[in-house]
């Protein structure tokens, strides 16, 4: 026996061509299967994002960016009138404004997105057919996101005669000073240098090696001015570009030391060990954002606004739990009238 058919169950769904015939739909066809698989819209999707009657659809909108059109599947039949479509969000019924716009096709579009736009949105569609009212609703959860900010952990090793040589502390200070002067134009900086010295014995000959670790980040002096020069409010791309250029400059700096040392005989008492520079790329999120690989499958490498019940006060990649956080993008945890 064939599946029941009804003109009220024939949504216009772009991903399922020829699903409707003469205003009818077979509920056992690929239309049902396709709608059941809808869960998350890819953050870079350009085409329309359709709702699902079976589950909430997650929508990702870039910070200060615009979304693709968000649509409820509409039903078409010759005996139906035009549907009445209403959108409701976290703050009630939605009317077109600066950041939210309802287009002629009843789709919802976000622009200049900010964290407070995150939340649940419901599209309610109402029809009248043969004196009967038909109502359907689709729910979307909107998340504002941004790209991670990149920094680097770096390490180098210098050879020294003995760990009691106090000049090794001057080497660390001078290295940081020289690198920061070199990186000044990029508004990047070398921070948190740490050093430890280890005594080595090879074939009865004593020597020592000093291991220096430091961090390269994009938030040096006047970094905010560099952000303003990009003429955008979210300057993550600009800061990541600057830190990548700074990484290359540091690589070249130590490569030149290698070249100079090849021509020196004897070598200085304290000198860079060729090839010892190592780098580890780090990812950070703005306060109020975190990376949630399990919760946001299609935006697994995005910094997504922290969900209610969590917050992030630092540039870490995880949102921390907080029962009293009730809005998206919280940067503090308020408990019993106090900020944690």
C-alpha positions, -999 to +999 in steps of 0.1 A: +000+000+000+013+034-009+020+060+017-007+086+024-006+117+004-018+153+013-013+187-004-005+201+030+026+180+033+045+193+003+072+217+013+093+234-014+127+219-006+156+228-028+177+197-021+149+173-032+140+178-069+108+164-082+097+155-047+063+170-053+039+160-081+007+179-087+010+194-052+013+159-035+042+142-017+049+106-008+059+106+029+081+075+022+102+092-004+136+108-001+120+141+010+114+126+045+148+111+046+165+143+036+147+164+062+155+139+089+192+144+083+192+182+087+210+191+119+237+217+113+242+242+084+278+246+074+292+280+086+303+290+051+271+280+033+260+305+007+226+291-003+194+291+018+192+272+050+160+253+054+143+243+086+133+208+097+101+196+114+121+168+131+148+187+148+164+220+156+187+232+128+220+249+140+230+280+121+264+296+124+269+333+116+304+350+115+309+378+140+301+411+123+292+391+092+260+382+074+241+349+073+226+330+043+188+333+041+171+311+067+138+296+055+109+276+066+098+251+039+066+265+024+037+244+011+022+251-024-012+241-036-036+257-061-064+259-034-042+274-007-039+311-001-007+329+008+008+317+040+011+338+071+047+337+083+060+350+116+095+349+131+102+349+168+136+351+185+151+354+220+134+388+225+100+381+209+085+387+175+110+398+149+106+429+127+131+440+101+158+462+115+195+469+113+208+434+122+178+413+113+158+415+081+128+395+068+129+393+030+100+391+006+102+353+005+098+353+043+134+343+049+153+357+078+188+372+072+213+384+099+238+412+092+266+427+113+261+398+137+271+402+173+270+377+202+235+388+215+220+376+182+227+340+193+198+319+205+166+301+194+145+314+165+112+299+154+094+303+121+057+298+123+038+292+090+000+293+090-023+283+061-060+280+055-072+252+033-108+241+028-119+259+059-091+243+080-061+259+096-027+243+092+002+255+114+038+243+112+069+256+130+106+252+125+132+260+151+168+272+145+195+277+170+218+305+159+255+307+170+278+336+163+314+325+158+348+338+148+381+322+137+407+313+164+435+336+171+469+321+164+500+323+186+532+302+188+552+285+215+588+286+205+620+271+219+657+274+210+689+260+225+723+277+230+755+260+240+774+275+269+805+266+288+789+261+322+756+267+339+773+291+364+780+316+337+757+345+346+759+359+310+732+334+300+706+356+317+718+385+296+715+364+265+678+357+272+671+394+279+690+405+248+673+379+226+638+391+237+648+428+232+662+422+197+632+401+186+607+426+198+625+455+181+624+434+149+587+426+153+576+462+163+563+471+128+541+440+129+527+449+164+536+414+175+557+406+206+578+379+222+566+373+258+571+350+288+607+339+281+619+311+304+653+294+305+668+263+321+704+251+319+716+215+317+751+202+321+763+179+293+793+155+293+805+142+260+837+120+259+847+135+292+844+171+280+820+192+301+797+217+285+762+230+290+731+238+270+706+265+278+671+258+267+650+290+261+612+289+256+591+319+247+557+328+232+550+348+201+516+366+200+499+393+179+491+416+208+522+438+210+523+475+215+497+494+194+482+462+180+448+479+183+459+505+157+468+478+133+433+463+138+417+497+130+437+500+098+419+469+084+385+489+085+368+458+101+356+453+136+367+417+139+404+418+131+412+381+138+423+375+101+446+406+103+462+396+136+467+360+124+484+373+092+507+395+113+517+367+136+525+344+106+548+371+092+564+375+126+570+337+127+588+339+094+610+368+106+620+348+137+629+318+116+651+340+094+667+355+125+679+322+138+688+309+103+712+339+099+728+330+132+735+295+118+751+310+087+773+333+107+784+305+130+796+284+101+821+311+093+834+314+129+863+295+143+864+293+172+828+298+180+817+322+208+814+307+243+776+311+241+762+303+207+730+291+191+728+254+183+719+250+146+685+236+139+673+238+175+644+262+168+611+245+173+575+259+171+541+248+183+510+266+169+485+276+195+448+285+190+430+310+213+395+324+214+382+358+224+366+360+258+330+347+256+339+322+229+353+286+229+360+256+206+334+228+210+343+199+187+316+176+199+288+202+201+295+219+168+305+193+142+304+215+111+322+243+130+346+222+149+375+246+145+355+277+151+355+299+182+317+296+189+299+319+214+297+303+248+263+286+254+241+296+284+254+278+314+290+285+305+314+315+301+350+323+292+368+352+308+402+347+290+417+338+256+414+301+264+398+277+239+372+262+263+341+277+279+338+269+316+307+258+333+286+284+352+250+276+363+241+313+366+252+323+331+219+328+313+230+344+280+252+335+251+288+349+251+292+355+289+327+367+299+321+364+337+304+340+360+281+357+384+272+336+414+254+350+445+260+385+433+297+380+428+319+378+397+342+348+396 
